[in-house]
Amino acid sequence: MNDNQPKGARAALPFVSKPCPICTKPSVERYRPFCSKRCADVDLNRWLKGAYAIPVVEDEDEDGEGSAPERES
């Protein structure tokens, strides 16, 4: 450990640039994980339009029963 650092302090890790998920250019700290405002806006537009979706498997109702049977009049 360096004598200039306080006890228990960790050295700052350098920022490792991952590619932009939209255009694969190197990301920029200001727009991370994107490379530009344009790519950030493209991603936001995809979320708002519903292009991204989290897959869901629908199970039975929470109480473990299916829907109530229909009554005959």
PDB file of N, CA, C and O in Angstrom:
ATOM      1  N   MET A   1       0.847  -1.180   0.000  1.00  0.00           N
ATOM      2  CA  MET A   1       0.000   0.000   0.000  1.00  0.00           C
ATOM      3  C   MET A   1       0.885   1.233   0.000  1.00  0.00           C
ATOM      4  O   MET A   1       1.968   1.235   0.586  1.00  0.00           O
ATOM      5  N   ASN A   2       0.433   2.241  -0.636  1.00  0.00           N
ATOM      6  CA  ASN A   2       1.158   3.496  -0.721  1.00  0.00           C
ATOM      7  C   ASN A   2       1.027   4.240   0.611  1.00  0.00           C
ATOM      8  O   ASN A   2      -0.060   4.277   1.189  1.00  0.00           O
ATOM      9  N   ASP A   3       2.106   4.827   1.099  1.00  0.00           N
ATOM     10  CA  ASP A   3       2.088   5.542   2.376  1.00  0.00           C
ATOM     11  C   ASP A   3       1.238   6.811   2.326  1.00  0.00           C
ATOM     12  O   ASP A   3       0.832   7.316   3.372  1.00  0.00           O
ATOM     13  N   ASN A   4       0.960   7.338   1.122  1.00  0.00           N
ATOM     14  CA  ASN A   4       0.176   8.558   0.985  1.00  0.00           C
ATOM     15  C   ASN A   4      -1.321   8.307   1.107  1.00  0.00           C
ATOM     16  O   ASN A   4      -2.081   9.246   1.341  1.00  0.00           O
ATOM     17  N   GLN A   5      -1.765   7.051   0.952  1.00  0.00           N
ATOM     18  CA  GLN A   5      -3.175   6.727   1.025  1.00  0.00           C
ATOM     19  C   GLN A   5      -3.570   6.456   2.475  1.00  0.00           C
ATOM     20  O   GLN A   5      -2.781   5.898   3.237  1.00  0.00           O
ATOM     21  N   PRO A   6      -4.789   6.848   2.862  1.00  0.00           N
ATOM     22  CA  PRO A   6      -5.249   6.530   4.212  1.00  0.00           C
ATOM     23  C   PRO A   6      -5.380   5.017   4.390  1.00  0.00           C
ATOM     24  O   PRO A   6      -5.551   4.277   3.421  1.00  0.00           O
ATOM     25  N   LYS A   7      -5.296   4.578   5.628  1.00  0.00           N
ATOM     26  CA  LYS A   7      -5.387   3.156   5.923  1.00  0.00           C
ATOM     27  C   LYS A   7      -6.741   2.629   5.456  1.00  0.00           C
ATOM     28  O   LYS A   7      -7.776   3.231   5.741  1.00  0.00           O
ATOM     29  N   GLY A   8      -6.733   1.522   4.750  1.00  0.00           N
ATOM     30  CA  GLY A   8      -7.961   0.908   4.251  1.00  0.00           C
ATOM     31  C   GLY A   8      -8.442   1.456   2.924  1.00  0.00           C
ATOM     32  O   GLY A   8      -9.434   0.960   2.390  1.00  0.00           O
ATOM     33  N   ALA A   9      -7.777   2.463   2.367  1.00  0.00           N
ATOM     34  CA  ALA A   9      -8.201   3.031   1.083  1.00  0.00           C
ATOM     35  C   ALA A   9      -7.753   2.119  -0.046  1.00  0.00           C
ATOM     36  O   ALA A   9      -6.675   1.525   0.002  1.00  0.00           O
ATOM     37  N   ARG A  10      -8.586   2.020  -1.046  1.00  0.00           N
ATOM     38  CA  ARG A  10      -8.266   1.213  -2.222  1.00  0.00           C
ATOM     39  C   ARG A  10      -7.845   2.122  -3.360  1.00  0.00           C
ATOM     40  O   ARG A  10      -8.286   3.267  -3.464  1.00  0.00           O
ATOM     41  N   ALA A  11      -6.993   1.593  -4.201  1.00  0.00           N
ATOM     42  CA  ALA A  11      -6.585   2.361  -5.382  1.00  0.00           C
ATOM     43  C   ALA A  11      -7.767   2.417  -6.348  1.00  0.00           C
ATOM     44  O   ALA A  11      -8.477   1.427  -6.524  1.00  0.00           O
ATOM     45  N   ALA A  12      -7.973   3.559  -6.963  1.00  0.00           N
ATOM     46  CA  ALA A  12      -9.058   3.704  -7.923  1.00  0.00           C
ATOM     47  C   ALA A  12      -8.752   2.867  -9.159  1.00  0.00           C
ATOM     48  O   ALA A  12      -7.658   2.932  -9.721  1.00  0.00           O
ATOM     49  N   LEU A  13      -9.742   2.081  -9.566  1.00  0.00           N
ATOM     50  CA  LEU A  13      -9.572   1.258 -10.757  1.00  0.00           C
ATOM     51  C   LEU A  13      -9.814   2.123 -11.983  1.00  0.00           C
ATOM     52  O   LEU A  13     -10.718   2.959 -11.979  1.00  0.00           O
ATOM     53  N   PRO A  14      -9.030   1.938 -13.022  1.00  0.00           N
ATOM     54  CA  PRO A  14      -9.260   2.720 -14.236  1.00  0.00           C
ATOM     55  C   PRO A  14     -10.563   2.292 -14.902  1.00  0.00           C
ATOM     56  O   PRO A  14     -10.958   1.128 -14.833  1.00  0.00           O
ATOM     57  N   PHE A  15     -11.224   3.252 -15.548  1.00  0.00           N
ATOM     58  CA  PHE A  15     -12.466   2.977 -16.263  1.00  0.00           C
ATOM     59  C   PHE A  15     -12.162   2.127 -17.490  1.00  0.00           C
ATOM     60  O   PHE A  15     -11.372   2.523 -18.347  1.00  0.00           O
ATOM     61  N   VAL A  16     -12.786   0.964 -17.571  1.00  0.00           N
ATOM     62  CA  VAL A  16     -12.611   0.091 -18.721  1.00  0.00           C
ATOM     63  C   VAL A  16     -13.785   0.347 -19.652  1.00  0.00           C
ATOM     64  O   VAL A  16     -14.936   0.087 -19.301  1.00  0.00           O
ATOM     65  N   SER A  17     -13.493   0.850 -20.821  1.00  0.00           N
ATOM     66  CA  SER A  17     -14.526   1.215 -21.769  1.00  0.00           C
ATOM     67  C   SER A  17     -15.059  -0.020 -22.478  1.00  0.00           C
ATOM     68  O   SER A  17     -14.310  -0.755 -23.122  1.00  0.00           O
ATOM     69  N   LYS A  18     -16.364  -0.237 -22.352  1.00  0.00           N
ATOM     70  CA  LYS A  18     -17.036  -1.301 -23.090  1.00  0.00           C
ATOM     71  C   LYS A  18     -17.636  -0.659 -24.328  1.00  0.00           C
ATOM     72  O   LYS A  18     -17.881   0.547 -24.336  1.00  0.00           O
ATOM     73  N   PRO A  19     -17.874  -1.427 -25.357  1.00  0.00           N
ATOM     74  CA  PRO A  19     -18.451  -0.830 -26.560  1.00  0.00           C
ATOM     75  C   PRO A  19     -19.902  -0.401 -26.348  1.00  0.00           C
ATOM     76  O   PRO A  19     -20.628  -0.976 -25.538  1.00  0.00           O
ATOM     77  N   CYS A  20     -20.291   0.602 -27.084  1.00  0.00           N
ATOM     78  CA  CYS A  20     -21.663   1.099 -27.060  1.00  0.00           C
ATOM     79  C   CYS A  20     -22.591  -0.034 -27.504  1.00  0.00           C
ATOM     80  O   CYS A  20     -22.320  -0.679 -28.517  1.00  0.00           O
ATOM     81  N   PRO A  21     -23.677  -0.291 -26.772  1.00  0.00           N
ATOM     82  CA  PRO A  21     -24.573  -1.381 -27.156  1.00  0.00           C
ATOM     83  C   PRO A  21     -25.373  -1.101 -28.425  1.00  0.00           C
ATOM     84  O   PRO A  21     -25.977  -2.017 -28.984  1.00  0.00           O
ATOM     85  N   ILE A  22     -25.386   0.139 -28.886  1.00  0.00           N
ATOM     86  CA  ILE A  22     -26.133   0.483 -30.094  1.00  0.00           C
ATOM     87  C   ILE A  22     -25.253   0.399 -31.344  1.00  0.00           C
ATOM     88  O   ILE A  22     -25.627  -0.248 -32.323  1.00  0.00           O
ATOM     89  N   CYS A  23     -24.087   1.051 -31.315  1.00  0.00           N
ATOM     90  CA  CYS A  23     -23.252   1.118 -32.521  1.00  0.00           C
ATOM     91  C   CYS A  23     -21.887   0.449 -32.369  1.00  0.00           C
ATOM     92  O   CYS A  23     -21.134   0.379 -33.340  1.00  0.00           O
ATOM     93  N   THR A  24     -21.556  -0.038 -31.193  1.00  0.00           N
ATOM     94  CA  THR A  24     -20.300  -0.732 -30.859  1.00  0.00           C
ATOM     95  C   THR A  24     -19.048   0.145 -30.861  1.00  0.00           C
ATOM     96  O   THR A  24     -17.937  -0.381 -30.789  1.00  0.00           O
ATOM     97  N   LYS A  25     -19.201   1.474 -30.940  1.00  0.00           N
ATOM     98  CA  LYS A  25     -18.051   2.363 -30.773  1.00  0.00           C
ATOM     99  C   LYS A  25     -17.686   2.369 -29.293  1.00  0.00           C
ATOM    100  O   LYS A  25     -18.510   1.974 -28.468  1.00  0.00           O
ATOM    101  N   PRO A  26     -16.479   2.803 -28.929  1.00  0.00           N
ATOM    102  CA  PRO A  26     -16.123   2.871 -27.503  1.00  0.00           C
ATOM    103  C   PRO A  26     -17.054   3.824 -26.750  1.00  0.00           C
ATOM    104  O   PRO A  26     -17.387   4.894 -27.259  1.00  0.00           O
ATOM    105  N   SER A  27     -17.468   3.446 -25.559  1.00  0.00           N
ATOM    106  CA  SER A  27     -18.366   4.299 -24.792  1.00  0.00           C
ATOM    107  C   SER A  27     -17.619   5.508 -24.242  1.00  0.00           C
ATOM    108  O   SER A  27     -16.394   5.501 -24.124  1.00  0.00           O
ATOM    109  N   VAL A  28     -18.384   6.548 -23.908  1.00  0.00           N
ATOM    110  CA  VAL A  28     -17.845   7.793 -23.380  1.00  0.00           C
ATOM    111  C   VAL A  28     -18.384   7.948 -21.962  1.00  0.00           C
ATOM    112  O   VAL A  28     -19.562   7.684 -21.721  1.00  0.00           O
ATOM    113  N   GLU A  29     -17.551   8.367 -21.029  1.00  0.00           N
ATOM    114  CA  GLU A  29     -17.939   8.476 -19.619  1.00  0.00           C
ATOM    115  C   GLU A  29     -19.238   9.273 -19.444  1.00  0.00           C
ATOM    116  O   GLU A  29     -20.096   8.878 -18.655  1.00  0.00           O
ATOM    117  N   ARG A  30     -19.390  10.362 -20.152  1.00  0.00           N
ATOM    118  CA  ARG A  30     -20.567  11.226 -19.983  1.00  0.00           C
ATOM    119  C   ARG A  30     -21.871  10.508 -20.341  1.00  0.00           C
ATOM    120  O   ARG A  30     -22.894  10.745 -19.698  1.00  0.00           O
ATOM    121  N   TYR A  31     -21.853   9.639 -21.351  1.00  0.00           N
ATOM    122  CA  TYR A  31     -23.069   8.965 -21.818  1.00  0.00           C
ATOM    123  C   TYR A  31     -23.059   7.466 -21.524  1.00  0.00           C
ATOM    124  O   TYR A  31     -23.855   6.713 -22.085  1.00  0.00           O
ATOM    125  N   ARG A  32     -22.172   7.044 -20.659  1.00  0.00           N
ATOM    126  CA  ARG A  32     -21.989   5.628 -20.380  1.00  0.00           C
ATOM    127  C   ARG A  32     -23.307   4.940 -20.118  1.00  0.00           C
ATOM    128  O   ARG A  32     -24.090   5.473 -19.331  1.00  0.00           O
ATOM    129  N   PRO A  33     -23.619   3.814 -20.703  1.00  0.00           N
ATOM    130  CA  PRO A  33     -22.755   2.921 -21.468  1.00  0.00           C
ATOM    131  C   PRO A  33     -22.732   3.230 -22.958  1.00  0.00           C
ATOM    132  O   PRO A  33     -22.229   2.428 -23.745  1.00  0.00           O
ATOM    133  N   PHE A  34     -23.261   4.366 -23.355  1.00  0.00           N
ATOM    134  CA  PHE A  34     -23.334   4.721 -24.777  1.00  0.00           C
ATOM    135  C   PHE A  34     -22.162   5.594 -25.182  1.00  0.00           C
ATOM    136  O   PHE A  34     -21.404   6.068 -24.336  1.00  0.00           O
ATOM    137  N   CYS A  35     -22.019   5.804 -26.492  1.00  0.00           N
ATOM    138  CA  CYS A  35     -20.922   6.627 -26.990  1.00  0.00           C
ATOM    139  C   CYS A  35     -21.351   8.071 -27.213  1.00  0.00           C
ATOM    140  O   CYS A  35     -20.505   8.960 -27.310  1.00  0.00           O
ATOM    141  N   SER A  36     -22.654   8.315 -27.297  1.00  0.00           N
ATOM    142  CA  SER A  36     -23.137   9.661 -27.589  1.00  0.00           C
ATOM    143  C   SER A  36     -24.575   9.815 -27.122  1.00  0.00           C
ATOM    144  O   SER A  36     -25.234   8.837 -26.768  1.00  0.00           O
ATOM    145  N   LYS A  37     -25.052  11.051 -27.125  1.00  0.00           N
ATOM    146  CA  LYS A  37     -26.447  11.321 -26.771  1.00  0.00           C
ATOM    147  C   LYS A  37     -27.369  10.667 -27.786  1.00  0.00           C
ATOM    148  O   LYS A  37     -28.448  10.194 -27.428  1.00  0.00           O
ATOM    149  N   ARG A  38     -26.962  10.636 -29.041  1.00  0.00           N
ATOM    150  CA  ARG A  38     -27.783  10.030 -30.078  1.00  0.00           C
ATOM    151  C   ARG A  38     -28.054   8.560 -29.775  1.00  0.00           C
ATOM    152  O   ARG A  38     -29.198   8.111 -29.855  1.00  0.00           O
ATOM    153  N   CYS A  39     -27.005   7.804 -29.424  1.00  0.00           N
ATOM    154  CA  CYS A  39     -27.186   6.383 -29.125  1.00  0.00           C
ATOM    155  C   CYS A  39     -28.025   6.190 -27.861  1.00  0.00           C
ATOM    156  O   CYS A  39     -28.814   5.248 -27.780  1.00  0.00           O
ATOM    157  N   ALA A  40     -27.859   7.084 -26.863  1.00  0.00           N
ATOM    158  CA  ALA A  40     -28.679   7.008 -25.661  1.00  0.00           C
ATOM    159  C   ALA A  40     -30.143   7.249 -26.005  1.00  0.00           C
ATOM    160  O   ALA A  40     -31.028   6.587 -25.463  1.00  0.00           O
ATOM    161  N   ASP A  41     -30.402   8.196 -26.907  1.00  0.00           N
ATOM    162  CA  ASP A  41     -31.773   8.487 -27.327  1.00  0.00           C
ATOM    163  C   ASP A  41     -32.364   7.347 -28.147  1.00  0.00           C
ATOM    164  O   ASP A  41     -33.552   7.052 -28.021  1.00  0.00           O
ATOM    165  N   VAL A  42     -31.565   6.709 -28.975  1.00  0.00           N
ATOM    166  CA  VAL A  42     -32.032   5.549 -29.748  1.00  0.00           C
ATOM    167  C   VAL A  42     -32.472   4.448 -28.792  1.00  0.00           C
ATOM    168  O   VAL A  42     -33.519   3.832 -28.990  1.00  0.00           O
ATOM    169  N   ASP A  43     -31.673   4.201 -27.755  1.00  0.00           N
ATOM    170  CA  ASP A  43     -32.010   3.175 -26.773  1.00  0.00           C
ATOM    171  C   ASP A  43     -33.289   3.533 -26.017  1.00  0.00           C
ATOM    172  O   ASP A  43     -34.152   2.677 -25.824  1.00  0.00           O
ATOM    173  N   LEU A  44     -33.417   4.790 -25.590  1.00  0.00           N
ATOM    174  CA  LEU A  44     -34.624   5.224 -24.892  1.00  0.00           C
ATOM    175  C   LEU A  44     -35.846   5.047 -25.776  1.00  0.00           C
ATOM    176  O   LEU A  44     -36.887   4.588 -25.305  1.00  0.00           O
ATOM    177  N   ASN A  45     -35.736   5.404 -27.052  1.00  0.00           N
ATOM    178  CA  ASN A  45     -36.843   5.246 -27.991  1.00  0.00           C
ATOM    179  C   ASN A  45     -37.246   3.780 -28.116  1.00  0.00           C
ATOM    180  O   ASN A  45     -38.436   3.473 -28.198  1.00  0.00           O
ATOM    181  N   ARG A  46     -36.278   2.877 -28.131  1.00  0.00           N
ATOM    182  CA  ARG A  46     -36.596   1.446 -28.211  1.00  0.00           C
ATOM    183  C   ARG A  46     -37.366   0.986 -26.982  1.00  0.00           C
ATOM    184  O   ARG A  46     -38.304   0.197 -27.098  1.00  0.00           O
ATOM    185  N   TRP A  47     -36.977   1.474 -25.796  1.00  0.00           N
ATOM    186  CA  TRP A  47     -37.704   1.116 -24.573  1.00  0.00           C
ATOM    187  C   TRP A  47     -39.128   1.665 -24.632  1.00  0.00           C
ATOM    188  O   TRP A  47     -40.081   0.958 -24.306  1.00  0.00           O
ATOM    189  N   LEU A  48     -39.275   2.928 -25.048  1.00  0.00           N
ATOM    190  CA  LEU A  48     -40.596   3.549 -25.064  1.00  0.00           C
ATOM    191  C   LEU A  48     -41.528   2.917 -26.083  1.00  0.00           C
ATOM    192  O   LEU A  48     -42.736   2.865 -25.853  1.00  0.00           O
ATOM    193  N   LYS A  49     -41.005   2.436 -27.198  1.00  0.00           N
ATOM    194  CA  LYS A  49     -41.822   1.788 -28.216  1.00  0.00           C
ATOM    195  C   LYS A  49     -42.144   0.340 -27.865  1.00  0.00           C
ATOM    196  O   LYS A  49     -42.999  -0.277 -28.500  1.00  0.00           O
ATOM    197  N   GLY A  50     -41.468  -0.202 -26.861  1.00  0.00           N
ATOM    198  CA  GLY A  50     -41.728  -1.580 -26.463  1.00  0.00           C
ATOM    199  C   GLY A  50     -40.891  -2.594 -27.220  1.00  0.00           C
ATOM    200  O   GLY A  50     -41.196  -3.787 -27.205  1.00  0.00           O
ATOM    201  N   ALA A  51     -39.836  -2.131 -27.883  1.00  0.00           N
ATOM    202  CA  ALA A  51     -38.977  -3.055 -28.622  1.00  0.00           C
ATOM    203  C   ALA A  51     -38.232  -3.993 -27.671  1.00  0.00           C
ATOM    204  O   ALA A  51     -37.924  -5.132 -28.024  1.00  0.00           O
ATOM    205  N   TYR A  52     -37.949  -3.509 -26.476  1.00  0.00           N
ATOM    206  CA  TYR A  52     -37.319  -4.346 -25.460  1.00  0.00           C
ATOM    207  C   TYR A  52     -38.428  -4.869 -24.554  1.00  0.00           C
ATOM    208  O   TYR A  52     -39.314  -4.114 -24.156  1.00  0.00           O
ATOM    209  N   ALA A  53     -38.381  -6.122 -24.238  1.00  0.00           N
ATOM    210  CA  ALA A  53     -39.369  -6.691 -23.330  1.00  0.00           C
ATOM    211  C   ALA A  53     -38.710  -7.777 -22.503  1.00  0.00           C
ATOM    212  O   ALA A  53     -37.841  -8.504 -22.985  1.00  0.00           O
ATOM    213  N   ILE A  54     -39.127  -7.877 -21.276  1.00  0.00           N
ATOM    214  CA  ILE A  54     -38.626  -8.928 -20.405  1.00  0.00           C
ATOM    215  C   ILE A  54     -39.593 -10.100 -20.529  1.00  0.00           C
ATOM    216  O   ILE A  54     -40.782  -9.950 -20.247  1.00  0.00           O
ATOM    217  N   PRO A  55     -39.096 -11.271 -20.950  1.00  0.00           N
ATOM    218  CA  PRO A  55     -40.003 -12.411 -21.129  1.00  0.00           C
ATOM    219  C   PRO A  55     -40.593 -12.851 -19.787  1.00  0.00           C
ATOM    220  O   PRO A  55     -39.908 -12.889 -18.765  1.00  0.00           O
ATOM    221  N   VAL A  56     -41.880 -13.180 -19.825  1.00  0.00           N
ATOM    222  CA  VAL A  56     -42.579 -13.581 -18.616  1.00  0.00           C
ATOM    223  C   VAL A  56     -43.294 -14.896 -18.883  1.00  0.00           C
ATOM    224  O   VAL A  56     -43.907 -15.083 -19.934  1.00  0.00           O
ATOM    225  N   VAL A  57     -43.206 -15.802 -17.920  1.00  0.00           N
ATOM    226  CA  VAL A  57     -43.963 -17.042 -17.986  1.00  0.00           C
ATOM    227  C   VAL A  57     -45.102 -16.891 -16.995  1.00  0.00           C
ATOM    228  O   VAL A  57     -44.878 -16.769 -15.791  1.00  0.00           O
ATOM    229  N   GLU A  58     -46.327 -16.901 -17.509  1.00  0.00           N
ATOM    230  CA  GLU A  58     -47.468 -16.704 -16.631  1.00  0.00           C
ATOM    231  C   GLU A  58     -47.854 -18.035 -16.004  1.00  0.00           C
ATOM    232  O   GLU A  58     -48.054 -19.035 -16.694  1.00  0.00           O
ATOM    233  N   ASP A  59     -47.954 -18.022 -14.676  1.00  0.00           N
ATOM    234  CA  ASP A  59     -48.372 -19.193 -13.926  1.00  0.00           C
ATOM    235  C   ASP A  59     -49.848 -19.066 -13.597  1.00  0.00           C
ATOM    236  O   ASP A  59     -50.516 -18.120 -14.016  1.00  0.00           O
ATOM    237  N   GLU A  60     -50.348 -20.037 -12.837  1.00  0.00           N
ATOM    238  CA  GLU A  60     -51.723 -19.951 -12.372  1.00  0.00           C
ATOM    239  C   GLU A  60     -51.858 -18.757 -11.437  1.00  0.00           C
ATOM    240  O   GLU A  60     -50.867 -18.122 -11.079  1.00  0.00           O
ATOM    241  N   ASP A  61     -53.086 -18.459 -11.047  1.00  0.00           N
ATOM    242  CA  ASP A  61     -53.312 -17.375 -10.095  1.00  0.00           C
ATOM    243  C   ASP A  61     -52.485 -17.612  -8.847  1.00  0.00           C
ATOM    244  O   ASP A  61     -52.028 -18.727  -8.595  1.00  0.00           O
ATOM    245  N   GLU A  62     -52.296 -16.563  -8.071  1.00  0.00           N
ATOM    246  CA  GLU A  62     -51.478 -16.655  -6.871  1.00  0.00           C
ATOM    247  C   GLU A  62     -52.011 -17.672  -5.870  1.00  0.00           C
ATOM    248  O   GLU A  62     -51.227 -18.292  -5.151  1.00  0.00           O
ATOM    249  N   ASP A  63     -53.331 -17.857  -5.808  1.00  0.00           N
ATOM    250  CA  ASP A  63     -53.901 -18.798  -4.844  1.00  0.00           C
ATOM    251  C   ASP A  63     -53.819 -20.243  -5.329  1.00  0.00           C
ATOM    252  O   ASP A  63     -54.243 -21.162  -4.629  1.00  0.00           O
ATOM    253  N   GLY A  64     -53.269 -20.442  -6.537  1.00  0.00           N
ATOM    254  CA  GLY A  64     -53.073 -21.792  -7.056  1.00  0.00           C
ATOM    255  C   GLY A  64     -54.268 -22.338  -7.808  1.00  0.00           C
ATOM    256  O   GLY A  64     -54.217 -23.462  -8.307  1.00  0.00           O
ATOM    257  N   GLU A  65     -55.338 -21.573  -7.903  1.00  0.00           N
ATOM    258  CA  GLU A  65     -56.520 -22.027  -8.616  1.00  0.00           C
ATOM    259  C   GLU A  65     -56.643 -21.271  -9.928  1.00  0.00           C
ATOM    260  O   GLU A  65     -56.163 -20.144 -10.055  1.00  0.00           O
ATOM    261  N   GLY A  66     -57.278 -21.887 -10.884  1.00  0.00           N
ATOM    262  CA  GLY A  66     -57.542 -21.229 -12.158  1.00  0.00           C
ATOM    263  C   GLY A  66     -58.685 -20.243 -11.981  1.00  0.00           C
ATOM    264  O   GLY A  66     -59.064 -19.925 -10.854  1.00  0.00           O
ATOM    265  N   SER A  67     -59.224 -19.768 -13.069  1.00  0.00           N
ATOM    266  CA  SER A  67     -60.334 -18.823 -12.980  1.00  0.00           C
ATOM    267  C   SER A  67     -61.578 -19.543 -12.444  1.00  0.00           C
ATOM    268  O   SER A  67     -61.710 -20.761 -12.570  1.00  0.00           O
ATOM    269  N   ALA A  68     -62.470 -18.775 -11.853  1.00  0.00           N
ATOM    270  CA  ALA A  68     -63.683 -19.341 -11.277  1.00  0.00           C
ATOM    271  C   ALA A  68     -64.572 -19.890 -12.382  1.00  0.00           C
ATOM    272  O   ALA A  68     -64.672 -19.286 -13.450  1.00  0.00           O
ATOM    273  N   PRO A  69     -65.222 -21.033 -12.140  1.00  0.00           N
ATOM    274  CA  PRO A  69     -66.085 -21.594 -13.173  1.00  0.00           C
ATOM    275  C   PRO A  69     -67.315 -20.699 -13.400  1.00  0.00           C
ATOM    276  O   PRO A  69     -67.825 -20.066 -12.476  1.00  0.00           O
ATOM    277  N   GLU A  70     -67.761 -20.671 -14.633  1.00  0.00           N
ATOM    278  CA  GLU A  70     -68.935 -19.857 -14.964  1.00  0.00           C
ATOM    279  C   GLU A  70     -70.169 -20.511 -14.405  1.00  0.00           C
ATOM    280  O   GLU A  70     -70.298 -21.735 -14.422  1.00  0.00           O
ATOM    281  N   ARG A  71     -71.082 -19.694 -13.909  1.00  0.00           N
ATOM    282  CA  ARG A  71     -72.356 -20.215 -13.377  1.00  0.00           C
ATOM    283  C   ARG A  71     -73.394 -20.191 -14.471  1.00  0.00           C
ATOM    284  O   ARG A  71     -73.437 -19.279 -15.298  1.00  0.00           O
ATOM    285  N   GLU A  72     -74.238 -21.220 -14.460  1.00  0.00           N
ATOM    286  CA  GLU A  72     -75.318 -21.264 -15.429  1.00  0.00           C
ATOM    287  C   GLU A  72     -76.541 -20.578 -14.834  1.00  0.00           C
ATOM    288  O   GLU A  72     -76.810 -20.728 -13.642  1.00  0.00           O
ATOM    289  N   SER A  73     -77.284 -19.829 -15.644  1.00  0.00           N
ATOM    290  CA  SER A  73     -78.461 -19.100 -15.140  1.00  0.00           C
ATOM    291  C   SER A  73     -79.673 -19.978 -15.120  1.00  0.00           C
ATOM    292  O   SER A  73     -80.752 -19.533 -14.727  1.00  0.00           O
TER     293      SER A  73
END
